[in-house]
Amino acid sequence: MKLKDTVHYQWYKHVGTFAVLVICLYACIRITNANLSEVLSNTKQMQLFLQKLLHPDWSYLPSLITPIIKTIQMSVLSTLLGVLLAIPFSFLATTLITKNAVLTGCIRFVMNIIRTIPNTLLAAILVSIVGIGEVTGVITLTIFTFGLVSQLLYESIETIDTLPVESAESVGANKFKVAVWAVWPQILPAVISYTFYALEINIRSSTVLGYVGAGGIGIILNTSLALFKYDRVSIIILMILILVILVDTISEYARRKCV
């Protein structure tokens, strides 16, 4: 390789791109009135926070067992309910089964609306309607799981092999039998995979939803932060981290075995 082959003759484009990024960064700082000195001026508070955070209150650990169990129960129940609701609607959201573009369009429109609502906003609305507690968290995560899994499933249905569907229709099978005998066996691995995927997300989301009163360990985390109990915050974060890693490991193993 010659030296001239290693020279980048379009260096000016990269310099221009870097200059544009610097200008955008400066503009954002000016618009938001961000001040780095304010962050550096709170070093004492940051030091106090880290000092307590790095010294967990291990005596508080037994008090977290029940909230952790409730968080797992919320996530598992909402995942199962959401998947069970998503399966029939995913069939209705594809013209391969319904042969009705109007019905399919309406179902997909509803799914799109559900997916656009953030979990925290939905949980806050439900808290004002249902009240604070695990029921609100279950309803929120069920709706989220429904929106997520239904989209993934109907996209999977549209990519299946249509030959079994055509064969079933040619012998006079109705739409229900076509869905059960020709489509379901092909999407079953995807259903299992998406179920565990949704469970992983719900475990994480259930922690955040506790901030708006939707139950689970998130409420305890929010309370500990509000009371500046950072030694308890660290043990709560550690337990959440262990729970997420455990669920991810089990989920990955199950998907390898079942899919």
Secondary structure, DSSP 8 states (H G I E B T S, - for coil): --HHHH--TTHHHHHHHHHHHHHHHHHHHHHHT--HHHHHTTHHHHHHHHHHHTS--GGGGGGGHHHHHHHHHHHHHHHHHHHHHHHHHHHHT-HHHH--HHHHHHHHHHHHHHHHS-HHHHHHHHHHHT-SSHHHHHHHHHHHHHHHHHHHHHHHHTTS-SHHHHHHHHTT--HHHIIIIIIHHHHHHHHHHHHHHHHHHHHHHHHHHGGGT--SHHHHHHHHHHTT-HHHHHHHHHHHHHHHHHHHHHHHHHHHHH-
